[in-house]
């Protein structure tokens, strides 16, 4: 038995608590239930207050990027809280395996934990073969369940974001909570993969909450994956925008995963390396694209707007940037901005960690060519940092909203 197999068998047998950082509340709630059915107790942190950032700054050098500081701060605060048996607790984070510093967070966290929490393993969830002894086992059953969870999460998030500006918040929250509760109940079973039945249940919850025919101005949020999605990391960006009477639009999580799979395939085409990885990525890409399109077909035939098809986003990106540019979120950021503008969503917030060079290049650095193609596009790049001022960020947003373009 391998070292990894022994570790995860021990963790399941002894009912370890595994702490994960926040990012996508809807998706993570569903994925949590899959792991719970396998014997793990997964806790998603819901950070609040300045002390999370302070803990991160104490544990990691402030030259490390903002998501690293935030995630480490969440872990340190939770482990110091006294809520956990530290002999039976682990933490987990995802790694893309690309050139982003996120691929090196784990070594930073282990160093931060060494003095105070030496018994707490730092686990990795990745598709790149990293951290072989402490990476989450990617069994076919887990992958199929996770793909289903991600596509359901995208569906709920899309309808939730479109319903919220036009209906009583309590009714929209109820529809979301009932959908998640239903999926959590059947997670880990064959019924979880009965897409048609489950989608019908979810859409039935939202059928009385369609977006108005007279749509409010729509503002898309793109950028670095963690800062874009995490309400704590982006100072509740979506909530602030909704308070300004606009409709918020997010890209699907499926889109980002397809981007990662496409890059592995494209690397094989460009450099002739990674034959086995490219073969596996091709299988994942085709399967996930098919599932994503299936989910989108239900939205197309409803009163809700579908999320963007990945291959449409890819084609848009190729108009403006080479798809070999893949550090950070790479070509995906300008591709998303252009695809939104082509569909009439001209108001875009590009959220990025302060000092994240790759995302500054493909975010801010692509604004001029984007404006040449789409003169009406209205982009505001927002930098987020542990010492950044929320008031300054909100003032910049208000300046953008003063120039809203429908």
C-alpha positions, 0 to 999 in steps of 0.5 A: 500500500502506498504512503498516500493510500495509508494516509487517506485510509487512516483519515477516513477510518479515524474521521478526520476533519478536513478544513478547506478555504472558502471560494464558491459557497454554492459549489463547495456545499455540494462537493462537501456532501460527496466527501462526507459520504466517503467518511470525511468531515469537510469544513468550509471556512466562512472567514470574517473580520480583519484578523484573517488577513492579519494571521496570513501576514504573520505566517507568510511574507507579504511578498506572497500573493493575496490569495496565499495570505488569505487562505493561510490566514483562514487556516491559521485562525481556524486551527487556533480556535480550539474547535478541532482535535489537531491530531485528527485535522487536516487542511486542503487546497487546490493547485492548478500546476501552472506557472502561478504561485498558487502551485507553490502555496503548499510549501508555504503553508507547511512552513507556516504550520511547522512550529504550531501545528506540526501534526496537521497534514496539508493536502492537495487537490490537483489534476497535475500529478503534484504532491503525490504522497498527499494529493487527493485520490482522483478515483473515477467515482469521485471525478464523475461525482465532482463533475456533476456537482460543479455543473449543478453548482454552475446552474444554481449560481447562474439562476440565483444571480439572475433572479436576485435583482428582480425578486424578494431576496428571501424567496431567491435564497429559499430556492437556492437552499432547497436546491442545495439541500436536495443535491446534498441528500443524494450526493454520492449515489447514482441518483446524483448523476441523473442530470435531467431529473435533478435539473428539473427539480432545481429549475422548478424551484426557480421557475417563479423567479425569472429575470425581468424582461426589462433587464437592469444593467449587467456587470460581469466579474472576471479575473483571478479565480479566487479573488473573483469568486470569494466574497471575503477576498473581494470585499463582497464585490457582488453584494456591493454591485447589487446594492447599486441596482445592477445584475451581476454576471459570473463566468461558470466554474466549468469554464475555468476547468475546461481552460485548464484541460485545454491548456494541457492539450495545447501544450502537447500541440505546441511543445510535443510533451506530456503525452499521457497528461494530454490524453487524460486531459482530452477525455476530461475536456470532451466529457466536461464540455458535453455535460456543460452543454447539456446543462446549458441546453436547459437554460436556453429553453427557459427564461434564464440566460445561459452561461457562455459556451467554452468553445465560443469563449475560446474562439473569441480569445483567439481574435485578440491573444494567443492561447499559448499565453496561460500563466495565471488565468492567461488568455481566459481573462481577455477572452471572457471580457471580449465574449461578454462585450460581443453579447452586449455585457459591456460593463466589466470588473476585472478582479486581480490580486495586487502584484499578480504580474500574469493577471495584470498583463492579461487583464489591464494590459489587454484593455487597449486592444479590447477597446479597439475591438469594442469601443463601448466596453467599460472595464474597471480593473480592481486590485485586491490586497491585504492592506488595500482600502475597501473605500477606494475600491468602492469609489472606483466601482461607483465611477464605473457605474456612473458611466454604465453602458447597457 
